[in-house]
Each structure stands twice: as structure tokens, then as C-alpha cells.
Amino acid sequence: VYTVENNLPVVDSVSIVPQTIYEGEQTLTCEVEVSDYDGDNVEISYEWFIDGTPQQEEDSNMLSGSFTLGMVIACNATPNDGKED
């Protein structure tokens, strides 16, 4: 007897573009590459953080704002294959 199981989608890479962020108004993009062994269609949900604080554009791959020197900006990407994150 064999049981067919779902393989989880995998994040292959995450990067924030542009790589150099200057002070002032800018729009950043979270670029993500994913793979799924089963070939399922993968959707990605996004979370943005500035200095550890979640931002309102939490489900978009873009973050716009006025950035200042010393800010730590992070993008978390979670893939979902329609079955599991």
C-alpha cells in the first residue's frame, strides 16, 4: 500500500530590490523564487518589517515609504501550494 503525500513548496531565494536603499521616498519589491516538487501552483504571501515592526503592506510584494538611515527592512515570504504553507 502506498500513500501519496504532498511535498511542501520551497523558497529558493528571497531578495529586496533595489539592493541599495537610499534615504527618502522609495518603493521596494520583494522578489521570491519558489519550487514545488509536485508541480503545484504556488502562491506567496508576504510580510514586511521595519526595525522588527510589521508593516501595513503585509500581503503585497511591494513596500513604499520614507526610509531613513539605519532602518532594518525585512521581507518574509511564505509559499502555499493550495494544501500547505
C-alpha positions in Angstrom: 0.0 0.0 0.0 1.3 3.4 -0.9 0.1 6.8 0.4 0.5 9.8 -1.9 1.6 12.7 0.2 2.1 16.4 -0.5 5.6 17.8 -0.8 5.8 21.3 0.7 6.8 24.2 -1.6 10.3 25.5 -1.1 11.6 29.1 -1.1 14.7 29.0 -3.3 15.6 32.7 -2.9 14.3 36.0 -1.4 15.8 39.4 -2.3 14.7 43.0 -1.8 15.1 45.2 -4.9 16.8 47.6 -5.3 19.7 46.2 -3.3 20.9 49.7 -2.4 18.3 51.7 -0.4 18.7 55.5 -0.1 17.1 57.8 2.4 13.8 59.3 1.3 10.7 58.0 -0.6 11.2 54.7 -2.3 9.3 51.6 -3.3 10.9 48.3 -2.5 10.0 44.9 -4.1 10.4 41.5 -2.5 11.4 39.1 -5.3 10.9 35.4 -4.5 11.7 32.3 -6.3 9.9 29.1 -5.3 9.8 25.5 -6.4 7.3 22.7 -5.7 8.3 19.1 -6.3 4.7 18.1 -7.1 4.4 20.8 -9.7 1.5 22.5 -7.8 0.7 26.2 -8.5 2.3 28.1 -5.6 1.0 31.4 -4.2 3.2 33.5 -2.0 2.1 35.6 1.0 4.3 38.5 2.1 5.1 40.2 5.4 7.2 43.4 5.7 9.0 44.5 8.8 10.8 47.7 9.6 13.0 47.5 12.7 11.1 44.4 13.7 7.6 46.1 13.4 5.1 44.6 11.0 4.0 47.0 8.2 0.5 47.5 6.8 1.5 46.3 3.2 1.7 42.9 4.8 0.3 40.9 1.9 2.0 42.7 -1.0 5.4 42.1 -2.6 5.9 45.9 -2.6 6.6 48.3 0.3 6.6 52.1 -0.2 7.7 54.6 2.4 10.1 57.2 3.5 13.2 55.4 4.7 15.9 56.8 7.0 19.5 55.9 7.7 19.9 52.8 9.9 16.4 51.2 9.3 16.4 47.4 9.1 14.0 46.3 6.5 12.9 42.7 6.1 10.5 40.7 3.8 9.2 37.3 4.8 7.7 35.2 2.1 5.6 32.1 2.7 4.7 29.8 -0.2 1.5 27.8 -0.3 0.7 25.1 -2.8 -3.0 25.1 -2.1 -2.6 22.4 0.5 0.1 23.6 3.0 2.4 26.6 3.7 
